[in-house]
Amino acid sequence: MARKNIDTTTDNGSYRGDLAPVAFGKCNDNFTEVYQNAAAAQTTANTAKSTADEAKATADSAATTAAGKVSKGANGTWPDAIPTAWNLWEGPRVIQAFGTSSNNAPVGFGVAIAVANSPPDASGNFTKQNGRWINQLAFGTNNDVYFSQSINGNQFGAWRQFWHSGNTTVDANNFIKRA
């Protein structure tokens, strides 16, 4: 609704402007609109505050959880003891070195990390079984990184090599090529 102005200047003979009932009616209409807008603004502000309070509670909860997982170390920046990745993400558990006598290693020497969606067996190994996804990440002493995986008990796929700035180049057409 547009603002209703009270007429105070029109000469109506025996009186000027709007009659009192008309003038006060316009006042009431104007104030009704002001109060409706104020109430709508208050409702919007209350909703925004509630949303902000929920977001803060979620952030506080996440911070509490994170603080329980990793805490600042003696120097204030790095943990004195790093919790196992299994405790953090319910997954990585097996880390092992490999050498030239290792079967199915991507390169001669390095270290591999095995990650699965369930805990390892009593001997600390992941057995291939239905429902288990096992991923391997290998870091070779040749500065390359490789990955392989077994899904639902199937054989591991061939080792795949990550491409990075150490084993690729970019040609004049901005195509990535093996270095």
C-alpha positions as CSV (number, residue, x, y, z in Angstrom):
1,M,0.0,0.0,0.0
2,A,1.2,3.5,-0.8
3,R,1.6,6.0,2.0
4,K,-1.7,7.9,2.7
5,N,-1.0,11.6,3.1
6,I,-3.3,13.7,5.3
7,D,-4.6,16.7,3.5
8,T,-4.0,19.9,5.5
9,T,-4.2,22.5,2.7
10,T,-7.4,22.1,0.6
11,D,-10.0,24.8,1.4
12,N,-13.3,23.0,1.8
13,G,-15.2,26.1,2.9
14,S,-15.8,25.7,6.6
15,Y,-12.7,23.6,7.1
16,R,-9.3,22.9,5.6
17,G,-7.9,19.5,4.6
18,D,-9.3,16.1,5.6
19,L,-12.0,15.7,8.2
20,A,-10.8,14.3,11.5
21,P,-12.2,10.8,10.9
22,V,-10.6,10.6,7.4
23,A,-7.3,12.0,8.7
24,F,-7.1,9.5,11.6
25,G,-8.2,6.7,9.3
26,K,-5.2,7.5,7.1
27,C,-2.9,7.6,10.2
28,N,-4.2,4.2,11.3
29,D,-3.7,2.7,7.8
30,N,-0.1,4.1,7.7
31,F,0.7,2.8,11.1
32,T,-0.8,-0.6,10.4
33,E,1.5,-1.0,7.4
34,V,4.5,0.2,9.5
35,Y,3.8,-2.4,12.2
36,Q,3.2,-5.2,9.6
37,N,6.6,-4.4,8.0
38,A,8.3,-4.3,11.4
39,A,6.8,-7.6,12.4
40,A,7.9,-9.2,9.1
41,A,11.4,-7.8,9.6
42,Q,11.5,-9.2,13.1
43,T,10.4,-12.6,11.8
44,T,13.1,-12.6,9.2
45,A,15.7,-11.5,11.8
46,N,14.6,-14.3,14.2
47,T,14.9,-16.9,11.4
48,A,18.4,-15.6,10.5
49,K,19.5,-15.7,14.1
50,S,18.1,-19.2,14.5
51,T,20.0,-20.3,11.4
52,A,23.2,-18.7,12.6
53,D,22.8,-20.3,16.0
54,E,22.4,-23.7,14.4
55,A,25.5,-23.1,12.1
56,K,27.5,-22.0,15.2
57,A,26.5,-25.1,17.1
58,T,27.5,-27.3,14.2
59,A,30.8,-25.5,13.8
60,D,31.5,-25.8,17.6
61,S,30.7,-29.5,17.6
62,A,33.0,-30.0,14.6
63,A,35.8,-28.1,16.3
64,T,35.3,-30.1,19.5
65,T,35.5,-33.3,17.5
66,A,38.6,-32.2,15.6
67,A,40.3,-31.0,18.8
68,G,39.8,-34.5,20.2
69,K,41.4,-36.1,17.1
70,V,44.4,-33.9,16.7
71,S,45.8,-31.3,19.1
72,K,48.6,-28.8,18.8
73,G,52.0,-30.0,19.6
74,A,54.7,-28.5,21.9
75,N,55.6,-26.0,19.2
76,G,51.9,-25.0,18.8
77,T,51.6,-26.0,15.2
78,W,52.2,-29.8,14.7
79,P,50.8,-32.6,16.8
80,D,53.2,-34.2,19.3
81,A,51.6,-37.5,18.4
82,I,49.6,-38.1,15.2
83,P,46.6,-40.3,15.7
84,T,46.2,-43.2,13.3
85,A,44.4,-42.5,10.1
86,W,42.0,-45.3,11.0
87,N,40.8,-43.3,14.0
88,L,40.4,-40.2,11.9
89,W,38.8,-41.5,8.7
90,E,37.8,-45.1,9.4
91,G,40.1,-46.4,6.7
92,P,43.9,-46.4,6.2
93,R,45.6,-49.1,8.3
94,V,48.5,-50.9,6.5
95,I,51.7,-49.1,5.6
96,Q,54.6,-51.2,4.4
97,A,57.9,-50.8,2.6
98,F,58.6,-52.8,-0.6
99,G,61.7,-53.7,-2.4
100,T,62.9,-55.7,-5.4
101,S,61.7,-59.0,-3.9
102,S,58.2,-57.7,-3.4
103,N,55.5,-59.2,-5.7
104,N,53.4,-56.8,-7.8
105,A,55.2,-53.7,-6.8
106,P,55.0,-50.8,-9.2
107,V,58.7,-49.9,-9.0
108,G,61.8,-51.4,-7.4
109,F,61.7,-49.6,-4.0
110,G,59.2,-47.5,-2.0
111,V,56.4,-47.5,0.5
112,A,52.8,-48.4,0.0
113,I,49.7,-47.5,2.0
114,A,46.6,-49.7,1.9
115,V,43.2,-48.2,2.5
116,A,40.0,-50.1,2.9
117,N,36.4,-49.6,4.0
118,S,36.7,-52.1,6.9
119,P,39.4,-53.0,9.4
120,P,42.3,-55.4,8.5
121,D,42.4,-59.0,9.8
122,A,44.2,-60.1,13.0
123,S,47.6,-60.2,11.1
124,G,47.1,-56.6,10.0
125,N,46.4,-57.3,6.3
126,F,43.4,-56.6,4.2
127,T,42.0,-59.8,2.7
128,K,40.1,-59.5,-0.5
129,Q,36.4,-60.3,0.2
130,N,33.0,-59.3,-1.0
131,G,32.0,-55.9,0.2
132,R,35.5,-54.8,0.9
133,W,37.1,-52.1,-1.3
134,I,40.9,-52.0,-0.9
135,N,42.9,-49.1,-2.4
136,Q,46.7,-49.0,-2.6
137,L,48.8,-45.9,-2.9
138,A,52.5,-46.5,-3.6
139,F,55.3,-43.9,-3.4
140,G,58.4,-45.0,-5.3
141,T,62.0,-43.9,-4.7
142,N,61.8,-42.7,-8.3
143,N,59.6,-39.8,-7.0
144,D,56.5,-41.2,-8.8
145,V,53.2,-42.1,-7.2
146,Y,51.0,-45.1,-8.2
147,F,47.6,-46.5,-7.3
148,S,45.7,-49.8,-7.6
149,Q,42.5,-51.2,-6.2
150,S,40.5,-54.3,-5.5
151,I,36.7,-54.1,-5.3
152,N,34.5,-56.8,-3.7
153,G,37.3,-59.4,-3.6
154,N,38.4,-59.1,-7.2
155,Q,42.1,-59.1,-8.2
156,F,43.9,-55.8,-7.9
157,G,44.0,-53.9,-11.2
158,A,47.2,-52.8,-12.9
159,W,49.2,-50.1,-11.1
160,R,48.3,-46.7,-12.5
161,Q,50.8,-43.8,-12.4
162,F,49.8,-40.3,-11.3
163,W,51.0,-37.7,-13.8
164,H,52.6,-34.7,-12.1
165,S,55.0,-31.9,-12.9
166,G,58.0,-34.2,-12.5
167,N,57.0,-36.7,-15.2
168,T,55.1,-34.5,-17.7
169,T,55.6,-31.4,-19.8
170,V,53.1,-29.0,-21.5
171,D,53.6,-28.4,-25.2
172,A,53.0,-25.2,-27.1
173,N,49.3,-26.1,-27.5
174,N,48.9,-26.6,-23.7
175,F,48.6,-30.4,-24.1
176,I,50.1,-32.5,-21.3
177,K,52.7,-35.0,-22.5
178,R,55.0,-37.5,-20.9
179,A,58.3,-35.9,-20.1
